[in-house]
């Protein structure tokens, strides 16, 4: 059995079924995550531990019951140093037997052969050139991308194969690849989105401390749009009592329109098991006045009531119309699993 070092309960979890192996030698899965296999990051990554693995497959199918509007994803990294307290992807580290808190923020799995595998899989006879989404689990432009450039290589491979794709990120590092994305847009369908949940500095510092400033992300939206790259804004997540005020949402919508965003979408905060506990701890330390409301709002589940999610959607609709936008569906989906994503194209 495989034991989670986080839980400390002595209760074993199922051995993970991974399509990875260490770069230096074959190893069984429990050994894969032994402390001795992690290497310290250097320079700007000095606060991180990195695990180099070879992946057997990079283009992964979304579960058939998923409500996502895309069916295929690519994730070159596992874990994310953005350290967003609410990140829905944190439980994927627990699956590896790692802590969904500090381990998720500091221990990053690097699929070093990602570019080569993607090239091979795109060229396979059975591949149908379906739309592929990136940024659906962890951010493809998190800081390690500056060193490893896997996302850049994957974009080149997708462009060469004329395979449609989308990218969701919180990082301004995507600007580095702006010209590459513009070239890919001339060959196939390409869309990008910047996740900007709120423009309030205190909210940003408290909930996603290692991401670029929201205002800086809006500059990235403008730069991509100027180059002809379809770039939208995803207001995500909208955090009840923290970033869901009408004026807060209006500011993001108006600034997104000013930046030339081609779409505006929203995702209401949802709390997966484990993430829920982290969020409740954060609230106890930072917004204890909201604890009772969150217990009422979420109960024992991960989603707020559907009526509240619909109310948010209606508010975004109104604000986009107020800003001169027209509601249209887009292929690029949000990470909301509770229902169809709400995307608004501006004309």
C-alpha positions, 0 to 999 in steps of 0.5 A: 500500500502507499502511505500519504506523508500528509495525513499522519493517520497511518491509514494507507491510500491506494497506490497511484496508477501513474504513467510516469517514471523517473528520468534516471531509472525505472522505479515503482510508484512509492519509490518515485516520491521518495525524498531522495528523488527530489532536487532543489530548485536554483536561483529564482526557483530556490524555494521549490523542490522539483521531481523530473519524470518521463511521462508515457502519455501527455494528451489526456482524456477528460472523464466522460461524465465531466461537464467540461466543454473540452475533451482533451487536456495537456498538463506538463507540470503537477503542483503549482507555486502560485500558492492560491489558497482556493486552488481546485487542483490541490487534491491531485497532489494527495493522490500522489501521497503528497500534502495538498498544502505546502507540498502542492505549493513547493513540490513540482513534478516536471514532465521533462519529455512533454514536448517530445511526447506531444509531438508523437501523440499528435502524429499518431494515426488515431489522433483526430486533431481535437481541441486541447485545453491547457491550464485546466489543472495547474498553470502552464506558465507558473514560474518553472516554465521560465526555466523548462519552457515545456509550454512553449515547446508544446505550443510549437508542436500544436501549431506545427500540427495545426491542432486547435488549442486553448490556454488558461493562465494567471501568469504574465509569462505568456507574453513571452510566447505572444508572437508564437501564439499569434503565428499559431493563430494563423494556422489553427484555432487558438484562444487564451484567457487570463484568470483575474478574480478581483482587482483589490490588492488585499484580496490578491495578496491574501488569496493568490500571493505568488501570482502577478498583480491583477493590473499587470495581467490586464496589461497582458490581455491588451498585449495579446489582443493587440497581436491578434491573439484571442484573449479573454478574462475569466473572473475566477474564482468569485469568492463569496463575501470576499470578491463577489461585490457588484462593484468589485465585479464591475471593475473587472468587467470594465477593465477587461473591456478596456483591455480588449478582452474577447470574452468574459467568463466567471466561476463561482468558488467551489471547494473540493474535499481538502481544499474546503479545510484549507479555505476554512482555515484561511477564513478563520485567520483572515475573515472569521466573520464569514465562517458561519456563512460558508458552513451554511452556503456549502454545507458538506458539499463542494458547491454553493447552491445553484441559485447563487451560481445562477445569480452570479451569472446573471450579474455578469451578464448585466455588467457585460451588457452595461459595458457594451458586450454581447453574450455568445458561447465560446469553446474555451471552457472555464473550470466550473464542473457544476454546470456549463461555463458562462462565456461572453464575447465582446463585439 
